[in-house]
Amino acid sequence: MSVDADTVRRIARLARIHLDEGDVDGLAVELNTILGFVEQLNEVDVTGVAPMTSVTPMVLRQRPDEVTAGGHAQAISANAPISEDNFFMVPKVVE
């Protein structure tokens, strides 16, 4: 896929970015370079490669799911700068 000047103008209009006419040709070259790199990535054989979210293996720490009686309201509200009757007090933000 090749990006021409009209496509650059359309992308700028859709993104609501002010674009000087002198920058259009340079941005077209940059976008074509980026798309060339993406095309190179499409050539890589990834069959058998599992998707991952990080280059280092990570396992989330889990705690046992246990039902408790609660009763920690005072301890929790003690961490708040301002609390009343075990409720957090916050400044009013909507009038």
N, C-alpha and C positions, 0 to 999 in steps of 0.2 A: 504494500500500500504506500502510495506517495501522497504527501501533503503539499498542496499548492497554496498560493497566496489567498485565494478565496476561502479555502478551508481554514486557514489561520484566522482570517477576519471573522468567520462564522464562530469558531471556537472562542475567540475573544468576546464576541457579542453574547454568546450563551453564558460565558463565565462572568459577564459584566465587568470586563477589564478594558480600561482605556488603552488603546494601542495606536501609537504613532505610525504613520504610513511608512516611514523609513525603517521601522523595526520588523515589518512583515516578512521581508525576504530572509532576514537572519533567523527569525523564529521558525520559518518553514524548514530551513536547513537543520536547525537543532531538533525539531520534531522528527524529521526524516532520519536523523542519526539515532535518536532514541528508538524509533520503530525498527531500525536496522538491528539494534542490539536485541530487541524482543524477538525478532525473527531468528537470530542466532540461538536464542534459548529454546525456540521451538524445534531446533534440529537435534537437541540433546535427547538421547534415549533414556527414559526414566522408567522403563518397565521393570517391575519388581522392587521399586524404591517406594517405601512407605512414606506417606505424607508426615511432616513433622512441624512443630511449632517453634522449635529451638534447636540449635546445634549441639546443645548439651542435654543429656537425658534428665528429665525432671519428673518427680513423682510428688503429687500433692499430699501433704500430711493430713491424715484424717483422724478424727476422734470418734470414739464409740457413740452411737446414737442412743442416748439414754433419756428416758423421761424423768424429769426432776419436778419437785414440788414448787420450785421458784423461791419466792421469799427473799430475794436479794435486792429489792427495790431501794432500800436505804443505802446499801453499799454501792449500787450503780449510780444513784442520784448524788452521792457524795463527790463524784468526779466532776460534776457540773459546776460552773462558776456561780450560777444562781439556780436554785431549785426551791419548790414549794410543794408540800404534801407529796413528796416523791415524784414530782413531775419536773421536767426541765423547763426553765423559764427562758424565753428567747425574746429579743426585741421585735416589736411589730414592724412588718415590712410592707404591708398593704394597708392603705387607708381607705 
